[in-house]
Structure formats: structure tokens, C-alpha cells
Amino acid sequence: MGCVRSVKCNNLLFETIYPERGLCQGDPLSPYLFLFCMEAFSRILIQAQNNDLIRGIRASVHCPRINHLFFADDTLLFIRNKKKN
């Protein structure tokens, strides 16, 4: 599986993303900015899942669906692809 390099939203293809390293780190506000943004993003993802706009994955049959995980400065999205898309 390769790195995702583009995003399509509402049938609009956005510019190609070129992953790279070397971002400035060490700012004392960085963790708080991450938490602030990810809290809002988390609520959007949960609301989208509750409205059946996206579907997360399950670790087993009787587990709740998971659509995202945030840790430190990392984000993992678990969203199932629909066959028609």
C-alpha cells in the first residue's frame, strides 16, 4: 500500500500532497494547538459516523466502530471504502 498523495472531497480533487520531513518542532504551544484542533476534528468524525456518512472499522464483531485514533502528533483514520466509490 502506497502513501496517500491526494484527497477527493465532494467530487473535487485537491492538489497533490508531497509528504516531507523537517517541520519545526519544539514550540511549547504545539501540543495545545494539536489538542484544540483534534478535539474539533474528532467531534466532526463522530458526528459523520452517527449520521452514516462514514463507517469505521471493528476490531471484532461485538466491538464499537472505530474511525480515528489520535496520539501525540499522529492521526490514524479508519474509514471503510464503499464499492461504488
Contacts in CASP RR format, 6 or more apart in sequence:
PFRMAT RR
TARGET T0000
AUTHOR 0000-0000-0000
METHOD contacts of the structure
MODEL  1
MGCVRSVKCNNLLFETIYPERGLCQGDPLSPYLFLFCMEAFSRILIQAQN
NDLIRGIRASVHCPRINHLFFADDTLLFIRNKKKN
3 19 0 8 1.000
4 17 0 8 1.000
5 16 0 8 1.000
5 17 0 8 1.000
5 18 0 8 1.000
5 19 0 8 1.000
6 13 0 8 1.000
6 14 0 8 1.000
6 15 0 8 1.000
6 16 0 8 1.000
6 17 0 8 1.000
7 13 0 8 1.000
7 14 0 8 1.000
7 17 0 8 1.000
8 14 0 8 1.000
30 73 0 8 1.000
31 73 0 8 1.000
34 73 0 8 1.000
38 70 0 8 1.000
38 75 0 8 1.000
41 68 0 8 1.000
41 75 0 8 1.000
42 68 0 8 1.000
42 70 0 8 1.000
45 54 0 8 1.000
45 67 0 8 1.000
45 68 0 8 1.000
45 77 0 8 1.000
46 67 0 8 1.000
48 54 0 8 1.000
48 67 0 8 1.000
49 55 0 8 1.000
49 56 0 8 1.000
49 65 0 8 1.000
49 67 0 8 1.000
54 67 0 8 1.000
54 79 0 8 1.000
54 80 0 8 1.000
55 65 0 8 1.000
55 67 0 8 1.000
55 79 0 8 1.000
55 80 0 8 1.000
56 65 0 8 1.000
56 66 0 8 1.000
56 67 0 8 1.000
56 78 0 8 1.000
56 79 0 8 1.000
56 80 0 8 1.000
57 65 0 8 1.000
57 66 0 8 1.000
57 67 0 8 1.000
57 78 0 8 1.000
57 80 0 8 1.000
58 64 0 8 1.000
58 65 0 8 1.000
58 66 0 8 1.000
59 66 0 8 1.000
66 78 0 8 1.000
67 77 0 8 1.000
67 78 0 8 1.000
67 79 0 8 1.000
68 75 0 8 1.000
68 76 0 8 1.000
68 77 0 8 1.000
68 78 0 8 1.000
69 75 0 8 1.000
69 76 0 8 1.000
69 78 0 8 1.000
70 76 0 8 1.000
END
